Amino acid sequence: MAMSDERIILCGANAYEKKYYFNEKFQKIPRTIQDELHIICVLFTEEAGGVFTVVFEPDGSISLETDADENDIYYDEISSGLLVKEIRRKRRELLESLSLYYRMLILQEDICGILEEEE
């Protein structure tokens, strides 16, 4: 098993620079899913501001992170936290699928072991 101790950014958006980033290491993820991630990230920063990233943790789980410049008076931590919870709830299957993808193809975990954990 090729376990990594690093957190790896999958994608993110930055409201300050009006930019979206997708990690080229994951170009094999289907285009429709890449597009969905793009929409999620950009809509988040349009609504809450700041910077939003989707990150793979070393264990294969997914973190949704948001941050803002210190001087950003328009950024609202409470609403950004609520938005993260809403994304986790509404996009649960997508996030679980991405985690499974990462665990199987990047961490090279055994699919049987992963499926047994979920039962």
Biopython code that builds the backbone (N, CA, C, O; Angstrom):
import numpy as np
from Bio.PDB.StructureBuilder import StructureBuilder

atoms = [
    (1, "MET", "N", (0.851, -1.177, 0.000)),
    (1, "MET", "CA", (0.000, 0.000, 0.000)),
    (1, "MET", "C", (0.895, 1.239, 0.000)),
    (1, "MET", "O", (1.810, 1.346, 0.817)),
    (2, "ALA", "N", (0.637, 2.156, -0.898)),
    (2, "ALA", "CA", (1.435, 3.374, -1.027)),
    (2, "ALA", "C", (0.800, 4.494, -0.207)),
    (2, "ALA", "O", (0.097, 5.345, -0.752)),
    (3, "MET", "N", (1.048, 4.491, 1.097)),
    (3, "MET", "CA", (0.442, 5.490, 1.985)),
    (3, "MET", "C", (1.240, 6.789, 1.926)),
    (3, "MET", "O", (2.471, 6.779, 1.966)),
    (4, "SER", "N", (0.534, 7.884, 1.833)),
    (4, "SER", "CA", (1.167, 9.201, 1.791)),
    (4, "SER", "C", (0.864, 9.942, 3.083)),
    (4, "SER", "O", (-0.220, 9.805, 3.650)),
    (5, "ASP", "N", (1.825, 10.725, 3.540)),
    (5, "ASP", "CA", (1.617, 11.540, 4.740)),
    (5, "ASP", "C", (1.209, 12.957, 4.372)),
    (5, "ASP", "O", (1.086, 13.821, 5.240)),
    (6, "GLU", "N", (1.000, 13.192, 3.086)),
    (6, "GLU", "CA", (0.694, 14.537, 2.621)),
    (6, "GLU", "C", (-0.786, 14.748, 2.390)),
    (6, "GLU", "O", (-1.526, 13.828, 2.042)),
    (7, "ARG", "N", (-1.190, 15.973, 2.592)),
    (7, "ARG", "CA", (-2.528, 16.400, 2.174)),
    (7, "ARG", "C", (-2.362, 16.916, 0.750)),
    (7, "ARG", "O", (-1.391, 17.610, 0.447)),
    (8, "ILE", "N", (-3.300, 16.581, -0.118)),
    (8, "ILE", "CA", (-3.193, 16.986, -1.516)),
    (8, "ILE", "C", (-4.449, 17.756, -1.908)),
    (8, "ILE", "O", (-5.569, 17.277, -1.732)),
    (9, "ILE", "N", (-4.243, 18.944, -2.438)),
    (9, "ILE", "CA", (-5.384, 19.750, -2.899)),
    (9, "ILE", "C", (-5.902, 19.167, -4.203)),
    (9, "ILE", "O", (-5.142, 18.972, -5.152)),
    (10, "LEU", "N", (-7.198, 18.890, -4.244)),
    (10, "LEU", "CA", (-7.842, 18.425, -5.466)),
    (10, "LEU", "C", (-8.216, 19.627, -6.327)),
    (10, "LEU", "O", (-7.909, 19.673, -7.519)),
    (11, "CYS", "N", (-8.880, 20.596, -5.708)),
    (11, "CYS", "CA", (-9.296, 21.786, -6.454)),
    (11, "CYS", "C", (-9.629, 22.900, -5.482)),
    (11, "CYS", "O", (-9.722, 22.690, -4.273)),
    (12, "GLY", "N", (-9.806, 24.093, -6.039)),
    (12, "GLY", "CA", (-10.151, 25.222, -5.199)),
    (12, "GLY", "C", (-10.447, 26.454, -6.024)),
    (12, "GLY", "O", (-10.157, 26.518, -7.219)),
    (13, "ALA", "N", (-11.033, 27.429, -5.354)),
    (13, "ALA", "CA", (-11.337, 28.701, -6.002)),
    (13, "ALA", "C", (-10.935, 29.826, -5.065)),
    (13, "ALA", "O", (-10.965, 29.689, -3.842)),
    (14, "ASN", "N", (-10.558, 30.945, -5.674)),
    (14, "ASN", "CA", (-10.091, 32.100, -4.930)),
    (14, "ASN", "C", (-10.903, 33.316, -5.368)),
    (14, "ASN", "O", (-10.813, 33.745, -6.518)),
    (15, "ALA", "N", (-11.692, 33.867, -4.456)),
    (15, "ALA", "CA", (-12.543, 35.017, -4.777)),
    (15, "ALA", "C", (-11.728, 36.282, -5.019)),
    (15, "ALA", "O", (-12.167, 37.168, -5.753)),
    (16, "TYR", "N", (-10.558, 36.376, -4.417)),
    (16, "TYR", "CA", (-9.745, 37.574, -4.555)),
    (16, "TYR", "C", (-9.121, 37.680, -5.944)),
    (16, "TYR", "O", (-9.061, 38.757, -6.537)),
    (17, "GLU", "N", (-8.661, 36.545, -6.442)),
    (17, "GLU", "CA", (-8.014, 36.526, -7.756)),
    (17, "GLU", "C", (-8.961, 36.102, -8.870)),
    (17, "GLU", "O", (-8.596, 36.123, -10.045)),
    (18, "LYS", "N", (-10.183, 35.716, -8.496)),
    (18, "LYS", "CA", (-11.177, 35.227, -9.464)),
    (18, "LYS", "C", (-10.598, 34.079, -10.294)),
    (18, "LYS", "O", (-10.673, 34.073, -11.522)),
    (19, "LYS", "N", (-10.008, 33.094, -9.570)),
    (19, "LYS", "CA", (-9.380, 31.962, -10.247)),
    (19, "LYS", "C", (-9.872, 30.653, -9.656)),
    (19, "LYS", "O", (-10.250, 30.566, -8.488)),
    (20, "TYR", "N", (-9.849, 29.628, -10.523)),
    (20, "TYR", "CA", (-10.177, 28.258, -10.134)),
    (20, "TYR", "C", (-8.953, 27.400, -10.430)),
    (20, "TYR", "O", (-8.278, 27.597, -11.441)),
    (21, "TYR", "N", (-8.671, 26.452, -9.548)),
    (21, "TYR", "CA", (-7.535, 25.554, -9.712)),
    (21, "TYR", "C", (-8.020, 24.117, -9.639)),
    (21, "TYR", "O", (-8.812, 23.766, -8.764)),
    (22, "PHE", "N", (-7.542, 23.280, -10.562)),
    (22, "PHE", "CA", (-7.793, 21.843, -10.497)),
    (22, "PHE", "C", (-6.444, 21.148, -10.635)),
    (22, "PHE", "O", (-5.708, 21.397, -11.589)),
    (23, "ASN", "N", (-6.123, 20.282, -9.689)),
    (23, "ASN", "CA", (-4.846, 19.580, -9.667)),
    (23, "ASN", "C", (-4.751, 18.630, -10.865)),
    (23, "ASN", "O", (-5.551, 17.703, -10.995)),
    (24, "GLU", "N", (-3.775, 18.866, -11.727)),
    (24, "GLU", "CA", (-3.610, 18.070, -12.946)),
    (24, "GLU", "C", (-3.330, 16.597, -12.664)),
    (24, "GLU", "O", (-3.507, 15.755, -13.544)),
    (25, "LYS", "N", (-2.902, 16.282, -11.464)),
    (25, "LYS", "CA", (-2.643, 14.888, -11.084)),
    (25, "LYS", "C", (-3.932, 14.049, -11.165)),
    (25, "LYS", "O", (-3.880, 12.823, -11.265)),
    (26, "PHE", "N", (-5.072, 14.725, -11.120)),
    (26, "PHE", "CA", (-6.355, 14.034, -11.100)),
    (26, "PHE", "C", (-7.151, 14.221, -12.394)),
    (26, "PHE", "O", (-8.381, 14.189, -12.369)),
    (27, "GLN", "N", (-6.468, 14.414, -13.514)),
    (27, "GLN", "CA", (-7.132, 14.621, -14.802)),
    (27, "GLN", "C", (-7.954, 13.415, -15.244)),
    (27, "GLN", "O", (-8.819, 13.548, -16.110)),
    (28, "LYS", "N", (-7.700, 12.236, -14.662)),
    (28, "LYS", "CA", (-8.455, 11.040, -15.048)),
    (28, "LYS", "C", (-9.843, 10.985, -14.406)),
    (28, "LYS", "O", (-10.659, 10.135, -14.760)),
    (29, "ILE", "N", (-10.104, 11.880, -13.477)),
    (29, "ILE", "CA", (-11.458, 11.979, -12.919)),
    (29, "ILE", "C", (-12.369, 12.410, -14.068)),
    (29, "ILE", "O", (-12.025, 13.324, -14.817)),
    (30, "PRO", "N", (-13.529, 11.763, -14.214)),
    (30, "PRO", "CA", (-14.426, 12.104, -15.335)),
    (30, "PRO", "C", (-14.724, 13.597, -15.424)),
    (30, "PRO", "O", (-14.858, 14.284, -14.411)),
    (31, "ARG", "N", (-14.825, 14.079, -16.653)),
    (31, "ARG", "CA", (-15.031, 15.506, -16.920)),
    (31, "ARG", "C", (-16.284, 16.040, -16.222)),
    (31, "ARG", "O", (-16.282, 17.171, -15.738)),
    (32, "THR", "N", (-17.337, 15.252, -16.165)),
    (32, "THR", "CA", (-18.572, 15.726, -15.522)),
    (32, "THR", "C", (-18.350, 15.997, -14.035)),
    (32, "THR", "O", (-18.907, 16.945, -13.482)),
    (33, "ILE", "N", (-17.542, 15.169, -13.399)),
    (33, "ILE", "CA", (-17.236, 15.368, -11.980)),
    (33, "ILE", "C", (-16.316, 16.578, -11.813)),
    (33, "ILE", "O", (-16.485, 17.365, -10.881)),
    (34, "GLN", "N", (-15.341, 16.727, -12.717)),
    (34, "GLN", "CA", (-14.484, 17.905, -12.675)),
    (34, "GLN", "C", (-15.321, 19.181, -12.811)),
    (34, "GLN", "O", (-15.095, 20.167, -12.109)),
    (35, "ASP", "N", (-16.284, 19.140, -13.722)),
    (35, "ASP", "CA", (-17.160, 20.306, -13.918)),
    (35, "ASP", "C", (-17.993, 20.591, -12.670)),
    (35, "ASP", "O", (-18.174, 21.747, -12.288)),
    (36, "GLU", "N", (-18.494, 19.537, -12.044)),
    (36, "GLU", "CA", (-19.290, 19.705, -10.828)),
    (36, "GLU", "C", (-18.452, 20.324, -9.705)),
    (36, "GLU", "O", (-18.924, 21.201, -8.981)),
    (37, "LEU", "N", (-17.217, 19.864, -9.570)),
    (37, "LEU", "CA", (-16.315, 20.435, -8.565)),
    (37, "LEU", "C", (-16.033, 21.905, -8.860)),
    (37, "LEU", "O", (-15.973, 22.732, -7.951)),
    (38, "HIS", "N", (-15.863, 22.212, -10.120)),
    (38, "HIS", "CA", (-15.632, 23.600, -10.539)),
    (38, "HIS", "C", (-16.805, 24.483, -10.107)),
    (38, "HIS", "O", (-16.609, 25.560, -9.543)),
    (39, "ILE", "N", (-18.004, 24.020, -10.375)),
    (39, "ILE", "CA", (-19.208, 24.773, -10.015)),
    (39, "ILE", "C", (-19.299, 24.955, -8.493)),
    (39, "ILE", "O", (-19.573, 26.055, -8.013)),
    (40, "ILE", "N", (-19.071, 23.882, -7.745)),
    (40, "ILE", "CA", (-19.139, 23.946, -6.285)),
    (40, "ILE", "C", (-18.164, 24.994, -5.746)),
    (40, "ILE", "O", (-18.538, 25.838, -4.932)),
    (41, "CYS", "N", (-16.926, 24.933, -6.200)),
    (41, "CYS", "CA", (-15.891, 25.848, -5.698)),
    (41, "CYS", "C", (-16.193, 27.299, -6.046)),
    (41, "CYS", "O", (-16.104, 28.181, -5.192)),
    (42, "VAL", "N", (-16.549, 27.541, -7.298)),
    (42, "VAL", "CA", (-16.786, 28.918, -7.736)),
    (42, "VAL", "C", (-18.033, 29.492, -7.058)),
    (42, "VAL", "O", (-18.023, 30.638, -6.608)),
    (43, "LEU", "N", (-19.103, 28.700, -6.984)),
    (43, "LEU", "CA", (-20.315, 29.200, -6.325)),
    (43, "LEU", "C", (-20.059, 29.501, -4.848)),
    (43, "LEU", "O", (-20.591, 30.470, -4.306)),
    (44, "PHE", "N", (-19.246, 28.670, -4.205)),
    (44, "PHE", "CA", (-18.923, 28.922, -2.800)),
    (44, "PHE", "C", (-18.255, 30.278, -2.648)),
    (44, "PHE", "O", (-18.662, 31.082, -1.810)),
    (45, "THR", "N", (-17.219, 30.539, -3.464)),
    (45, "THR", "CA", (-16.493, 31.801, -3.316)),
    (45, "THR", "C", (-17.327, 32.991, -3.766)),
    (45, "THR", "O", (-17.127, 34.102, -3.275)),
    (46, "GLU", "N", (-18.251, 32.779, -4.686)),
    (46, "GLU", "CA", (-19.141, 33.870, -5.089)),
    (46, "GLU", "C", (-20.076, 34.250, -3.946)),
    (46, "GLU", "O", (-20.384, 35.425, -3.744)),
    (47, "GLU", "N", (-20.522, 33.240, -3.203)),
    (47, "GLU", "CA", (-21.472, 33.497, -2.127)),
    (47, "GLU", "C", (-20.795, 33.928, -0.828)),
    (47, "GLU", "O", (-21.252, 34.859, -0.165)),
    (48, "ALA", "N", (-19.701, 33.244, -0.464)),
    (48, "ALA", "CA", (-19.073, 33.498, 0.834)),
    (48, "ALA", "C", (-17.804, 34.332, 0.737)),
    (48, "ALA", "O", (-17.394, 34.959, 1.714)),
    (49, "GLY", "N", (-17.182, 34.340, -0.436)),
    (49, "GLY", "CA", (-15.912, 35.033, -0.584)),
    (49, "GLY", "C", (-14.760, 34.162, -0.133)),
    (49, "GLY", "O", (-14.932, 32.968, 0.113)),
    (50, "GLY", "N", (-13.603, 34.752, -0.027)),
    (50, "GLY", "CA", (-12.431, 34.038, 0.459)),
    (50, "GLY", "C", (-11.887, 33.013, -0.510)),
    (50, "GLY", "O", (-12.005, 33.146, -1.728)),
    (51, "VAL", "N", (-11.286, 31.980, 0.069)),
    (51, "VAL", "CA", (-10.676, 30.891, -0.688)),
    (51, "VAL", "C", (-11.326, 29.596, -0.214)),
    (51, "VAL", "O", (-11.499, 29.383, 0.986)),
    (52, "PHE", "N", (-11.684, 28.732, -1.167)),
    (52, "PHE", "CA", (-12.313, 27.455, -0.850)),
    (52, "PHE", "C", (-11.510, 26.358, -1.522)),
    (52, "PHE", "O", (-11.205, 26.454, -2.711)),
    (53, "THR", "N", (-11.160, 25.305, -0.770)),
    (53, "THR", "CA", (-10.415, 24.190, -1.346)),
    (53, "THR", "C", (-11.016, 22.852, -0.939)),
    (53, "THR", "O", (-11.595, 22.702, 0.137)),
    (54, "VAL", "N", (-10.857, 21.888, -1.837)),
    (54, "VAL", "CA", (-11.228, 20.501, -1.587)),
    (54, "VAL", "C", (-9.905, 19.748, -1.489)),
    (54, "VAL", "O", (-9.101, 19.763, -2.421)),
    (55, "VAL", "N", (-9.687, 19.086, -0.343)),
    (55, "VAL", "CA", (-8.384, 18.500, -0.047)),
    (55, "VAL", "C", (-8.527, 17.017, 0.293)),
    (55, "VAL", "O", (-9.423, 16.624, 1.040)),
    (56, "PHE", "N", (-7.627, 16.196, -0.269)),
    (56, "PHE", "CA", (-7.535, 14.796, 0.137)),
    (56, "PHE", "C", (-6.612, 14.724, 1.339)),
    (56, "PHE", "O", (-5.483, 15.211, 1.297)),
    (57, "GLU", "N", (-7.100, 14.111, 2.416)),
    (57, "GLU", "CA", (-6.299, 13.880, 3.609)),
    (57, "GLU", "C", (-5.437, 12.635, 3.390)),
    (57, "GLU", "O", (-5.716, 11.855, 2.480)),
    (58, "PRO", "N", (-4.394, 12.431, 4.206)),
    (58, "PRO", "CA", (-3.535, 11.259, 4.027)),
    (58, "PRO", "C", (-4.284, 9.925, 4.091)),
    (58, "PRO", "O", (-3.856, 8.953, 3.468)),
    (59, "ASP", "N", (-5.386, 9.863, 4.829)),
    (59, "ASP", "CA", (-6.146, 8.613, 4.936)),
    (59, "ASP", "C", (-7.159, 8.447, 3.803)),
    (59, "ASP", "O", (-7.863, 7.438, 3.750)),
    (60, "GLY", "N", (-7.239, 9.422, 2.899)),
    (60, "GLY", "CA", (-8.169, 9.335, 1.776)),
    (60, "GLY", "C", (-9.473, 10.075, 1.993)),
    (60, "GLY", "O", (-10.267, 10.210, 1.062)),
    (61, "SER", "N", (-9.709, 10.552, 3.194)),
    (61, "SER", "CA", (-10.928, 11.326, 3.432)),
    (61, "SER", "C", (-10.802, 12.690, 2.774)),
    (61, "SER", "O", (-9.714, 13.104, 2.374)),
    (62, "ILE", "N", (-11.937, 13.387, 2.665)),
    (62, "ILE", "CA", (-11.950, 14.678, 1.993)),
    (62, "ILE", "C", (-12.270, 15.783, 2.992)),
    (62, "ILE", "O", (-13.183, 15.660, 3.808)),
    (63, "SER", "N", (-11.502, 16.860, 2.912)),
    (63, "SER", "CA", (-11.772, 18.039, 3.717)),
    (63, "SER", "C", (-12.207, 19.173, 2.792)),
    (63, "SER", "O", (-11.670, 19.343, 1.697)),
    (64, "LEU", "N", (-13.175, 19.932, 3.248)),
    (64, "LEU", "CA", (-13.609, 21.141, 2.560)),
    (64, "LEU", "C", (-13.147, 22.294, 3.431)),
    (64, "LEU", "O", (-13.568, 22.423, 4.580)),
    (65, "GLU", "N", (-12.281, 23.128, 2.880)),
    (65, "GLU", "CA", (-11.679, 24.175, 3.692)),
    (65, "GLU", "C", (-11.953, 25.548, 3.110)),
    (65, "GLU", "O", (-12.013, 25.728, 1.893)),
    (66, "THR", "N", (-12.114, 26.499, 3.991)),
    (66, "THR", "CA", (-12.338, 27.876, 3.588)),
    (66, "THR", "C", (-11.458, 28.782, 4.433)),
    (66, "THR", "O", (-11.209, 28.531, 5.612)),
    (67, "ASP", "N", (-11.001, 29.834, 3.790)),
    (67, "ASP", "CA", (-10.120, 30.779, 4.462)),
    (67, "ASP", "C", (-10.325, 32.152, 3.842)),
    (67, "ASP", "O", (-10.855, 32.273, 2.738)),
    (68, "ALA", "N", (-9.908, 33.170, 4.551)),
    (68, "ALA", "CA", (-10.055, 34.536, 4.034)),
    (68, "ALA", "C", (-8.896, 35.389, 4.508)),
    (68, "ALA", "O", (-8.256, 35.100, 5.519)),
    (69, "ASP", "N", (-8.643, 36.445, 3.756)),
    (69, "ASP", "CA", (-7.638, 37.418, 4.170)),
    (69, "ASP", "C", (-8.096, 38.072, 5.468)),
    (69, "ASP", "O", (-9.293, 38.248, 5.697)),
    (70, "GLU", "N", (-7.141, 38.426, 6.309)),
    (70, "GLU", "CA", (-7.448, 39.067, 7.587)),
    (70, "GLU", "C", (-8.300, 40.320, 7.437)),
    (70, "GLU", "O", (-9.179, 40.582, 8.258)),
    (71, "ASN", "N", (-8.045, 41.077, 6.409)),
    (71, "ASN", "CA", (-8.706, 42.371, 6.225)),
    (71, "ASN", "C", (-9.996, 42.286, 5.416)),
    (71, "ASN", "O", (-10.568, 43.317, 5.061)),
    (72, "ASP", "N", (-10.456, 41.091, 5.123)),
    (72, "ASP", "CA", (-11.667, 40.931, 4.312)),
    (72, "ASP", "C", (-12.902, 41.124, 5.199)),
    (72, "ASP", "O", (-13.312, 40.204, 5.908)),
    (73, "ILE", "N", (-13.483, 42.308, 5.155)),
    (73, "ILE", "CA", (-14.641, 42.601, 6.010)),
    (73, "ILE", "C", (-15.930, 41.983, 5.472)),
    (73, "ILE", "O", (-16.931, 41.929, 6.187)),
    (74, "TYR", "N", (-15.920, 41.519, 4.229)),
    (74, "TYR", "CA", (-17.115, 40.926, 3.627)),
    (74, "TYR", "C", (-17.233, 39.424, 3.883)),
    (74, "TYR", "O", (-18.306, 38.844, 3.713)),
    (75, "TYR", "N", (-16.142, 38.804, 4.286)),
    (75, "TYR", "CA", (-16.146, 37.365, 4.532)),
    (75, "TYR", "C", (-16.852, 37.068, 5.847)),
    (75, "TYR", "O", (-16.564, 37.689, 6.870)),
    (76, "ASP", "N", (-17.776, 36.117, 5.815)),
    (76, "ASP", "CA", (-18.551, 35.757, 6.995)),
    (76, "ASP", "C", (-18.256, 34.300, 7.354)),
    (76, "ASP", "O", (-18.672, 33.386, 6.642)),
    (77, "GLU", "N", (-17.544, 34.089, 8.448)),
    (77, "GLU", "CA", (-17.155, 32.739, 8.862)),
    (77, "GLU", "C", (-18.366, 31.853, 9.145)),
    (77, "GLU", "O", (-18.344, 30.658, 8.848)),
    (78, "ILE", "N", (-19.405, 32.424, 9.709)),
    (78, "ILE", "CA", (-20.593, 31.635, 10.045)),
    (78, "ILE", "C", (-21.278, 31.137, 8.779)),
    (78, "ILE", "O", (-21.585, 29.950, 8.667)),
    (79, "SER", "N", (-21.521, 32.031, 7.825)),
    (79, "SER", "CA", (-22.188, 31.589, 6.596)),
    (79, "SER", "C", (-21.297, 30.648, 5.796)),
    (79, "SER", "O", (-21.804, 29.739, 5.140)),
    (80, "SER", "N", (-19.981, 30.843, 5.835)),
    (80, "SER", "CA", (-19.110, 29.919, 5.112)),
    (80, "SER", "C", (-19.140, 28.533, 5.757)),
    (80, "SER", "O", (-19.103, 27.520, 5.058)),
    (81, "GLY", "N", (-19.205, 28.487, 7.077)),
    (81, "GLY", "CA", (-19.337, 27.201, 7.766)),
    (81, "GLY", "C", (-20.641, 26.499, 7.417)),
    (81, "GLY", "O", (-20.674, 25.283, 7.228)),
    (82, "LEU", "N", (-21.721, 27.283, 7.332)),
    (82, "LEU", "CA", (-23.015, 26.707, 6.949)),
    (82, "LEU", "C", (-22.987, 26.202, 5.510)),
    (82, "LEU", "O", (-23.578, 25.167, 5.203)),
    (83, "LEU", "N", (-22.310, 26.922, 4.636)),
    (83, "LEU", "CA", (-22.192, 26.490, 3.242)),
    (83, "LEU", "C", (-21.410, 25.181, 3.134)),
    (83, "LEU", "O", (-21.780, 24.298, 2.360)),
    (84, "VAL", "N", (-20.335, 25.056, 3.905)),
    (84, "VAL", "CA", (-19.556, 23.811, 3.902)),
    (84, "VAL", "C", (-20.442, 22.649, 4.341)),
    (84, "VAL", "O", (-20.418, 21.584, 3.725)),
    (85, "LYS", "N", (-21.221, 22.849, 5.398)),
    (85, "LYS", "CA", (-22.129, 21.792, 5.868)),
    (85, "LYS", "C", (-23.160, 21.435, 4.808)),
    (85, "LYS", "O", (-23.489, 20.262, 4.634)),
    (86, "GLU", "N", (-23.672, 22.435, 4.100)),
    (86, "GLU", "CA", (-24.653, 22.194, 3.049)),
    (86, "GLU", "C", (-24.034, 21.400, 1.897)),
    (86, "GLU", "O", (-24.662, 20.487, 1.361)),
    (87, "ILE", "N", (-22.814, 21.747, 1.523)),
    (87, "ILE", "CA", (-22.132, 21.003, 0.458)),
    (87, "ILE", "C", (-21.924, 19.568, 0.895)),
    (87, "ILE", "O", (-22.178, 18.643, 0.124)),
    (88, "ARG", "N", (-21.462, 19.369, 2.128)),
    (88, "ARG", "CA", (-21.249, 18.003, 2.638)),
    (88, "ARG", "C", (-22.551, 17.195, 2.603)),
    (88, "ARG", "O", (-22.541, 16.008, 2.275)),
    (89, "ARG", "N", (-23.654, 17.836, 2.939)),
    (89, "ARG", "CA", (-24.946, 17.138, 2.969)),
    (89, "ARG", "C", (-25.454, 16.853, 1.553)),
    (89, "ARG", "O", (-25.847, 15.727, 1.249)),
    (90, "LYS", "N", (-25.447, 17.867, 0.696)),
    (90, "LYS", "CA", (-26.019, 17.713, -0.641)),
    (90, "LYS", "C", (-25.121, 16.937, -1.596)),
    (90, "LYS", "O", (-25.615, 16.305, -2.530)),
    (91, "ARG", "N", (-23.839, 16.973, -1.383)),
    (91, "ARG", "CA", (-22.879, 16.321, -2.293)),
    (91, "ARG", "C", (-22.187, 15.135, -1.626)),
    (91, "ARG", "O", (-21.071, 14.769, -1.993)),
    (92, "ARG", "N", (-22.857, 14.540, -0.647)),
    (92, "ARG", "CA", (-22.264, 13.437, 0.114)),
    (92, "ARG", "C", (-21.784, 12.310, -0.788)),
    (92, "ARG", "O", (-20.667, 11.820, -0.626)),
    (93, "GLU", "N", (-22.624, 11.891, -1.744)),
    (93, "GLU", "CA", (-22.250, 10.781, -2.626)),
    (93, "GLU", "C", (-21.035, 11.133, -3.478)),
    (93, "GLU", "O", (-20.154, 10.296, -3.675)),
    (94, "LEU", "N", (-20.981, 12.352, -3.977)),
    (94, "LEU", "CA", (-19.837, 12.787, -4.774)),
    (94, "LEU", "C", (-18.564, 12.735, -3.935)),
    (94, "LEU", "O", (-17.540, 12.223, -4.389)),
    (95, "LEU", "N", (-18.624, 13.260, -2.722)),
    (95, "LEU", "CA", (-17.448, 13.292, -1.856)),
    (95, "LEU", "C", (-17.010, 11.881, -1.456)),
    (95, "LEU", "O", (-15.814, 11.597, -1.391)),
    (96, "GLU", "N", (-17.972, 11.003, -1.191)),
    (96, "GLU", "CA", (-17.641, 9.614, -0.864)),
    (96, "GLU", "C", (-16.999, 8.916, -2.055)),
    (96, "GLU", "O", (-16.053, 8.147, -1.888)),
    (97, "SER", "N", (-17.507, 9.178, -3.255)),
    (97, "SER", "CA", (-16.947, 8.577, -4.473)),
    (97, "SER", "C", (-15.524, 9.060, -4.717)),
    (97, "SER", "O", (-14.656, 8.273, -5.097)),
    (98, "LEU", "N", (-15.283, 10.340, -4.502)),
    (98, "LEU", "CA", (-13.933, 10.878, -4.667)),
    (98, "LEU", "C", (-12.972, 10.267, -3.650)),
    (98, "LEU", "O", (-11.826, 9.963, -3.980)),
    (99, "SER", "N", (-13.433, 10.091, -2.435)),
    (99, "SER", "CA", (-12.611, 9.468, -1.410)),
    (99, "SER", "C", (-12.272, 8.028, -1.805)),
    (99, "SER", "O", (-11.129, 7.593, -1.663)),
    (100, "LEU", "N", (-13.261, 7.298, -2.296)),
    (100, "LEU", "CA", (-13.048, 5.919, -2.742)),
    (100, "LEU", "C", (-12.046, 5.886, -3.897)),
    (100, "LEU", "O", (-11.137, 5.056, -3.912)),
    (101, "TYR", "N", (-12.213, 6.780, -4.852)),
    (101, "TYR", "CA", (-11.290, 6.894, -5.988)),
    (101, "TYR", "C", (-9.859, 7.086, -5.489)),
    (101, "TYR", "O", (-8.940, 6.395, -5.928)),
    (102, "TYR", "N", (-9.685, 8.019, -4.579)),
    (102, "TYR", "CA", (-8.357, 8.327, -4.056)),
    (102, "TYR", "C", (-7.761, 7.128, -3.316)),
    (102, "TYR", "O", (-6.591, 6.792, -3.499)),
    (103, "ARG", "N", (-8.563, 6.504, -2.495)),
    (103, "ARG", "CA", (-8.070, 5.365, -1.719)),
    (103, "ARG", "C", (-7.675, 4.202, -2.613)),
    (103, "ARG", "O", (-6.684, 3.522, -2.345)),
    (104, "MET", "N", (-8.442, 3.966, -3.676)),
    (104, "MET", "CA", (-8.144, 2.836, -4.571)),
    (104, "MET", "C", (-6.982, 3.135, -5.509)),
    (104, "MET", "O", (-6.061, 2.327, -5.628)),
    (105, "LEU", "N", (-7.013, 4.279, -6.172)),
    (105, "LEU", "CA", (-6.036, 4.540, -7.225)),
    (105, "LEU", "C", (-4.765, 5.238, -6.751)),
    (105, "LEU", "O", (-3.695, 5.003, -7.314)),
    (106, "ILE", "N", (-4.852, 6.073, -5.749)),
    (106, "ILE", "CA", (-3.660, 6.788, -5.283)),
    (106, "ILE", "C", (-3.003, 6.052, -4.113)),
    (106, "ILE", "O", (-1.798, 5.801, -4.125)),
    (107, "LEU", "N", (-3.808, 5.709, -3.104)),
    (107, "LEU", "CA", (-3.259, 4.995, -1.954)),
    (107, "LEU", "C", (-3.123, 3.499, -2.210)),
    (107, "LEU", "O", (-2.463, 2.788, -1.452)),
    (108, "GLN", "N", (-3.754, 3.026, -3.287)),
    (108, "GLN", "CA", (-3.722, 1.630, -3.715)),
    (108, "GLN", "C", (-4.189, 0.664, -2.628)),
    (108, "GLN", "O", (-3.597, -0.395, -2.416)),
    (109, "GLU", "N", (-5.264, 1.057, -1.945)),
    (109, "GLU", "CA", (-5.862, 0.183, -0.947)),
    (109, "GLU", "C", (-6.655, -0.911, -1.648)),
    (109, "GLU", "O", (-7.102, -0.734, -2.782)),
    (110, "ASP", "N", (-6.826, -2.025, -0.980)),
    (110, "ASP", "CA", (-7.581, -3.150, -1.518)),
    (110, "ASP", "C", (-9.067, -2.825, -1.502)),
    (110, "ASP", "O", (-9.612, -2.455, -0.462)),
    (111, "ILE", "N", (-9.719, -2.958, -2.638)),
    (111, "ILE", "CA", (-11.151, -2.629, -2.759)),
    (111, "ILE", "C", (-12.001, -3.464, -1.804)),
    (111, "ILE", "O", (-12.985, -2.964, -1.259)),
    (112, "CYS", "N", (-11.636, -4.727, -1.594)),
    (112, "CYS", "CA", (-12.404, -5.589, -0.687)),
    (112, "CYS", "C", (-12.366, -5.046, 0.744)),
    (112, "CYS", "O", (-13.374, -5.054, 1.450)),
    (113, "GLY", "N", (-11.203, -4.581, 1.150)),
    (113, "GLY", "CA", (-11.064, -4.018, 2.503)),
    (113, "GLY", "C", (-11.869, -2.744, 2.661)),
    (113, "GLY", "O", (-12.465, -2.506, 3.712)),
    (114, "ILE", "N", (-11.888, -1.926, 1.625)),
    (114, "ILE", "CA", (-12.650, -0.671, 1.671)),
    (114, "ILE", "C", (-14.128, -0.967, 1.777)),
    (114, "ILE", "O", (-14.832, -0.357, 2.582)),
    (115, "LEU", "N", (-14.608, -1.908, 0.965)),
    (115, "LEU", "CA", (-16.036, -2.224, 0.963)),
    (115, "LEU", "C", (-16.461, -2.876, 2.274)),
    (115, "LEU", "O", (-17.584, -2.659, 2.728)),
    (116, "GLU", "N", (-15.591, -3.666, 2.889)),
    (116, "GLU", "CA", (-15.906, -4.285, 4.176)),
    (116, "GLU", "C", (-16.060, -3.225, 5.268)),
    (116, "GLU", "O", (-16.897, -3.369, 6.159)),
    (117, "GLU", "N", (-15.254, -2.159, 5.200)),
    (117, "GLU", "CA", (-15.341, -1.071, 6.165)),
    (117, "GLU", "C", (-16.705, -0.391, 6.114)),
    (117, "GLU", "O", (-17.237, 0.034, 7.140)),
    (118, "GLU", "N", (-17.267, -0.293, 4.907)),
    (118, "GLU", "CA", (-18.514, 0.425, 4.722)),
    (118, "GLU", "C", (-19.731, -0.371, 5.172)),
    (118, "GLU", "O", (-20.804, 0.199, 5.368)),
    (119, "GLU", "N", (-19.580, -1.665, 5.335)),
    (119, "GLU", "CA", (-20.728, -2.492, 5.739)),
    (119, "GLU", "C", (-21.015, -2.409, 7.186)),
    (119, "GLU", "O", (-21.950, -3.049, 7.668)),
]
sb = StructureBuilder()
sb.init_structure("model")
sb.init_model(0)
sb.init_chain("A")
sb.init_seg("    ")
for serial, (resi, resn, name, xyz) in enumerate(atoms, 1):
    if name == "N":
        sb.init_residue(resn, " ", resi, " ")
    sb.init_atom(name, np.array(xyz, "f"), 0.0, 1.0, " ", f" {name:<3s}", serial, name[0])
structure = sb.get_structure()
